[in-house]
């Protein structure tokens, strides 16, 4: 029984959204399940997909919180 965990940031896919939509989550679940079916021959009904939304302040890279890293990066390009 495969379990797939997908982590996405809780920012949405457009400026007016604060999270991933139900339709986008359904597409992720379908796609991950079909990938395991096609690659590993795992039946759809035995594959579990978990989607975790991570708040922007709870992750980062480059030694900085994500929003600060983006702010500094944007300032360098302008």
C-alpha positions in Angstrom: 0.0 0.0 0.0 1.8 3.1 -1.2 1.4 6.4 0.7 2.4 9.6 -1.1 2.7 12.9 0.7 2.7 16.0 -1.3 3.6 19.3 0.4 2.6 22.6 -1.2 2.8 26.1 0.2 -0.4 27.7 1.3 -0.1 30.5 -1.1 -2.5 29.5 -3.9 -1.8 29.4 -7.6 -2.9 33.0 -8.3 -2.6 36.3 -6.4 -6.3 36.2 -5.3 -6.0 32.7 -3.7 -4.8 31.7 -0.3 -4.6 28.0 -0.9 -4.6 25.2 -3.5 -8.1 24.7 -4.8 -10.1 21.5 -4.3 -9.9 20.9 -8.1 -6.1 21.2 -8.0 -5.9 18.8 -5.0 -8.0 16.3 -6.9 -5.7 16.6 -9.9 -2.7 16.0 -7.7 -4.3 12.9 -6.1 -5.3 11.5 -9.4 -1.9 12.2 -11.0 0.1 10.7 -8.1 -2.1 7.6 -8.0 -1.9 7.1 -11.8 1.9 7.5 -11.7 2.2 4.7 -9.1 -0.2 2.5 -11.2 1.8 3.1 -14.4 5.3 2.8 -12.9 4.9 0.3 -10.1 1.6 -1.4 -11.0 0.1 -0.3 -7.7 -3.8 -0.4 -7.8 -5.5 2.9 -7.5 -7.6 1.6 -4.6 -4.5 0.8 -2.5 -2.7 4.1 -3.0 -3.2 6.9 -0.4 -2.3 10.5 -1.2 -1.9 13.1 1.5 -1.7 16.8 0.7 -0.1 19.0 3.3 -0.3 22.8 2.9 2.6 24.6 4.5 2.2 28.2 5.7 4.8 30.5 4.0 6.3 31.4 7.4 7.0 27.7 8.1 9.6 27.1 5.4 12.5 28.7 3.9 15.7 28.3 1.9 19.0 30.1 1.5 19.2 30.4 5.3 16.1 32.7 5.4 12.4 32.4 5.8 10.9 32.0 2.3 9.1 35.4 2.1 12.3 37.2 3.2 14.4 35.2 0.7 12.0 36.2 -2.1 12.0 39.8 -1.0 15.8 40.0 -1.1 16.0 38.2 -4.4 13.5 40.6 -5.9 15.4 43.6 -4.6 18.6 42.3 -6.3 16.9 42.0 -9.7 15.5 45.5 -9.7 
